[in-house]
Amino acid sequence: MIYTVFFLIFAAIIVIASAKAVTERNLVHSAVWLMFFMIAVASIFFFLGASFIGSVELLVYVGAIVSMLVFSLMITGGEDA
């Protein structure tokens, strides 16, 4: 029962964060919403018992990809359209 509640909470976070990441006008805010999305996906992997995949999701995607995206936005100026 508790796993179902946690799954529904993280599924709601995934839906909201992915919608906000796509519709956000500020690129840095969009990257932060993308980070929330990836953390929620990794936590679902942890709840499913796939701790290695969850760890890789956290280390590679949240740790490397999102930080590289934010770093490149800061370097290039990342002007809004």
Beta strands, then each sheet from edge to edge (+ up, - down):
end
